[in-house]
Amino acid sequence: MQRLTQKASLVGLALWAGSTLLFLSILTLPNAQAQTATALTLRAVGPHVSDELILHVALNAKPYDLTSQDLSGITPLTPNAIIRRLCGWVTDAYRSGFLKVNSLKSFDFDALIAEPGNMAWPRCLKVDLSPQKVQIREGVYASNLYKQLTGSPGRDDSVAKFFGISVESMKLHQNGQVLTGSYRTLPVTIFPKKVTPELFAKDVVRIAAAGGKLSNAMILISPLREGVIVLAMPVSDQNDISVDIPLCAGFERPPIEAEAIKQAYHLARKGWVQAPDPARIVVVDNGFFGADPTNDKGLFEGSPFPDKYFLKDKDNDQSLAQKINITNSVIEYGEPIEFSYIDPSNFVHSIDPNENSQHGTHVTGLTLGGPAFATQREQLRENGAPWAQITILNVGRGGANLFPNAQGHIQSFISVNRHKPYIVNLSIAYAGGADSDIRTLFNAILSDMHPNSLLVVAAGNEKNSVLTANLVPASLGGTSSQNVITVAAYDASGGLAPFSNYEQDIVDIAAPGCKISSWILNTLDPANNTAAMSGTSMATPLVTFAAALLRSLDAETKAGDIKSRLIASGDLLVQDPKRPIAYKGVRLNIAKSLYWSHDYVKVGEEQLLGSIQRLPNSARKCLDEAKPHNAEEVWAIKKRADGSGLLFLGKNLKRVARVCDVDAMSDDLVFTPTHRITEVGPEPLAKPGEPAPAQRTESMKNVNEIVVRNR
């Protein structure tokens, strides 16, 4: 991952205007990339922005590119309805700017419009005046939610008025309580037409502060944040043995057990008359070399990637997935290059394949299980029918940096497709922090997307806490969201890889991240089409792969069910006092996650599937508690090498809510086994026509793991 710890100079200007403090910050990086900044973000704190400021933004910022905006479902299609979709609200000041930009003296904003793309639609400050339902949760209170919705910290009386509650009641809120906010605001990316972002920001400060009135100065300004692709680790770092912790040297274990996964999938599908639609996967990365639109013989001709697993552009069968429209220039080697769109395929942009530019291709292959799973991939469904369908979202164009406003295009794609659930693989990172504008944008993505969509996010390779590094979206994982799963990497020892980022309460799971082989090019030549890479961005698509398998079994599966199942069914990371662990202390086990219609029991080294009749009290009691938890709360029980155990709780809440230590498990487990798991998958204990296996009673002293069925 490109380091986000470069020294930067932050020039801050706090302007006191009457009773209002307005913040302006300009970020300057000490390298050539500093010259690529062509934009800034503005955020209204509330719906009391001056007409002068709304008009200034409309006239002096580049207009929206309507082809990249979500206009679906607008009925009737009128200018006012389009403005409401773009801006959240309709103001006379914006309509005045619309007339000026389009050189019109008058216009009927309530009339149907046939070709909205023929008009210029000015930029606007986004204020959504609809009621906003938010929920109190652990560590997140009304004041936090107020800042999330408005960008402003707010005094207690302001927060109380916003939510329609009393100041006194704010101290009595319980986890899970739902509050309703009056409105929300969102950051908006602004591309100035004629001046630099710095000069544009100064004009905004001047206009917002005019008259010194509070209602005329509620606006936040910040630089457009620059994100990066979470790239693979350099080879020199992968094999660094200057520390006494193993890294990737000698890591020969296959990242997935292909045949076991196939057999587990088939067992999960038994009894189904018809399989659901393919799981929808979105790979957000720096482009794709697995298909070449410039090839006269065909997009996927000679490629190891089967075209049936990829979504085609609805307007062009020869275009891979969807092109991204952009409205600004990209600066390379000191020269501006204008682009009207970013194509998913890097071949279109004449980019040379190399270790960095092939990153997105490598990641895409792993979302399908990689080369090790290629044979089994075609055997999951009848006649080789696809169980997944991938959309490529190229936000890096082969490079290490995301192009400006990449997060806005991610939001636009997800918003357009909010009626469909997606598994979204995100090997990207912004240095933002808990209260930043970029975090607000990703919270908006979570709000706009389908409730069953799941973001699978790379933790990063900085050997650091994701919170200390202020990384977004990695810091959105943990119990705070059931729609985000943050992924660390583990190494040859089975412990967290030393290069991997971590955080006790945020990072959810670890997956194989050392020397993972995947395709990198559209050729069948085995000498040139694969490479082994290491990093959390290799671990992340393996979790996406597992999540997609679960979703392909049941299209209605909730995101939280998938996340919880992957965590509860994982193996324990090897503990090492020199290294931190992921939040739940588990690493991915794909085959075990697919046994979600059976209870899983490991007695000694014997792995069994079946049905639990009695879950003993001793296994359900946290070490620091007097009473055992109800069986309905239990996800899993996992025993460490020293005999102590971990109890995973929260099944009744439909999430892994807590993990506690258990000890002295001595009473008996009662269960009826139906299958024994071998090296290649589950085998029935009784053949058809034979008596069902007898009920078994096992002392918990001999039981090493229990994973309770999801379904």
Buried (B, 14 or more C-beta within 10 A) or exposed (E): BBEBEEEEEEEEEEBEBEEBEBBBBBBEBEEEEEEBBBBBBBBBBBBEBBBBBBBBBBBBBBBBBBEBBBBEEEEEBBBBBBBBBBBBBBBEBBBBBBBBBBEEEEBEBEEEBEEBEEBBBBBBBBBBEEEBEBEBBEEBBBBBBBBBBBBBEBEBEBBBBBBEBEEEEBEEBEEEEEBEBBBBBBBBBBBBEEEEBBEBBBBBBBBBBBEEBEEBBBBBBBBBBBBBBBBBBBBEBBBBEEEEBBBBEBBEEEBBBBBBBBBBBBBBBEEEEEBBEBBBBBBBBBBBBBBBBEBEEEBBEBBBBBBEBBBBBEEEEEBBBBBBBBBBBBBEEEEEEEBEBBBBBBBBBEBEBEBBBBBBBBBBBBBBBBBBBBEBBBBBBEEEEBBBBBBBBBBBBBBBBBBBBBBBBBBBBBBBBBEBBBBBBBBBBBBBBEEBBBBBBBBBBBBBBBEBBBBBBBBBBBBBBBBEBBBBBBBBBBBBBBBBBBBBBBBBBBBBBBBBBBBBBBBBBBBBBBBBBBBBBBBEEEEEBBBBBBBBBBBBBBBBBBBBBBBBBBBEBBBBBBBBBBBBBBBBBBBBEEBBBBBBBBBBBBBBBBBBBBBBBBBEEEBBBBEBEEBBBBBBBBEEEEEBBEBEBBBBBBBBEEEEBBBBBBBBBEBBBBBBEBEEBEEBBEBBBBBBBEEEBBEEBEEEEEEEBEEBEBEBEBBBBBBBBBE
